[in-house]
Amino acid sequence: MSQHAKSTAPPPHLTVPLLDLRRQYQTLATEIVPIVENIFANQQFILGRYVLEFEQAAAAYCNCAHAIGVSSGTDALLLALMSLGVGAGDEVITTPHTFFATAGTIARAGARPVFCDIDARSFNIDPAAVREFLYRQCERRAGKLINRGTGAHVSALMPVHLYGQCADMGQLLELAREFDLKVIEDAAQAIGADDADARRAGSMSEIGCLSFFPTKNLGAFGDAGMCTTQDAELAERMRVLRVHGGKPKYYHALIGGNFRLDEIQAAVLGVKLRRLDSWTAARQRNAACYAAAFTRAGLNGQIQAPTVTPGYRHTWNQYVIRAPRRDALKQFLGEQGVGSEIYYPVPLHRQQCFAYLGYGDGDFPVTESAAREVLALPIFPELEPEQIQYVVGRIAAFYG
Ligand SMILES: *Cc1c(COP(=O)(O)O)cnc(C)c1O
């Protein structure tokens, strides 16, 4: 068939949402409903047996000795910072290309976020940029690492495993050792992701933070999150801080917060965790299906498909392409029934609330170009091959 004949036939109009959680629930309802009814009958809602069971299962899944269920991924980050004593006078190195909560919690803990640019391929914080900051901007004074520009103590590093792929932890952990930085992994998007040494997201540093927000690969029926650690003392500290720092109850050596996980969420998550590996396999099949379809459609000169760092287990929370004329493409796809989203349109160093940090346009060029070009396409496990073909066909039509 000629190119011309092909393009005159109107394509069948499919609807491809960015995410459809209803299909997944249909396969789970018969298992989840009786459990939730049981919780309703027992009226024990907070930190009960389902939370304990889920914490044990999730710790094992993440290759961690301890897991502490909390109220959200954001609260997991805040609790991690609090339990490590990161606060006023401290600075925490992180990426400007991430969800707001990463830097938002650093500021809420009383510390100052310091941004380092990302790697253009992985979208994760670039160890070379971190190294340059540490060697060029910092010096040791009285045994403490001080940012010469601000006079503050650079005490921690918070890499994000963005879109479901681990940051380059080998290099980052080496820098952290060299400069005495505490490390918190923001693994909110990356449960089950591994690096090339088969180390699991959330297991490689002092504390890993997971989110079970409904759009994450393991999604609750509401808000939920988790802190993971290999350190028994830190685990105990987080358990105490999770309930306002009271231990025993009503006796406070520490000031914590209400970071509790509830039984309904834990029960749902326990059921879903058993399916997570099969859902991840489906996401990986979908990613491979996109890559093949982009090649068949001759789109690789136009768009840039996401890459997997060799040896890594990418869990594809998001399938993010780089696209020229991104905003017009997004609009066109929307008109064609295809959902897409921009993660994230405004780099954190350009957010109004962080103007006080003193960053300007052009400070992080790799991040800024990513913010202009990234577009997340549907990747959820239940997506059909025809739907992927349709999405790719519509992208080809746009660049046509
Ligand atoms: C989702 C997310 C969070 C916050 O998790 P919530 O459960 O929504 O509070 C933090 N960091 C990153 C990178 C995220 O994607």
The ligand as an SDF file (V2000), in Angstrom:
LIG
                    3D

 15 15  0  0  0  0  0  0  0  0999 V2000
    4.7800   10.6930   44.3210 C   0  0  0  0  0  0  0  0  0  0  0  0
    6.1010   11.2270   44.7010 C   0  0  0  0  0  0  0  0  0  0  0  0
    6.3600   11.7310   45.9930 C   0  0  0  0  0  0  0  0  0  0  0  0
    5.2940   11.9610   47.0290 C   0  0  0  0  0  0  0  0  0  0  0  0
    4.5040   10.8730   47.3020 O   0  0  0  0  0  0  0  0  0  0  0  0
    2.9990   11.0960   47.8680 P   0  0  0  0  0  0  0  0  0  0  0  0
    2.6120    9.7140   48.2780 O   0  0  0  0  0  0  0  0  0  0  0  0
    2.1880   11.6130   46.7380 O   0  0  0  0  0  0  0  0  0  0  0  0
    3.0720   12.0300   49.0060 O   0  0  0  0  0  0  0  0  0  0  0  0
    7.6490   12.1260   46.2980 C   0  0  0  0  0  0  0  0  0  0  0  0
    8.6210   12.0660   45.3930 N   0  0  0  0  0  0  0  0  0  0  0  0
    8.4140   11.6160   44.1430 C   0  0  0  0  0  0  0  0  0  0  0  0
    9.5530   11.5650   43.1870 C   0  0  0  0  0  0  0  0  0  0  0  0
    7.1390   11.2040   43.7500 C   0  0  0  0  0  0  0  0  0  0  0  0
    6.9380   10.7810   42.5100 O   0  0  0  0  0  0  0  0  0  0  0  0
  1  2  1  0
  2  3  1  0
  2 14  2  0
  3  4  1  0
  3 10  2  0
  4  5  1  0
  5  6  1  0
  6  7  2  0
  6  8  1  0
  6  9  1  0
 10 11  1  0
 11 12  2  0
 12 13  1  0
 12 14  1  0
 14 15  1  0
M  END
$$$$
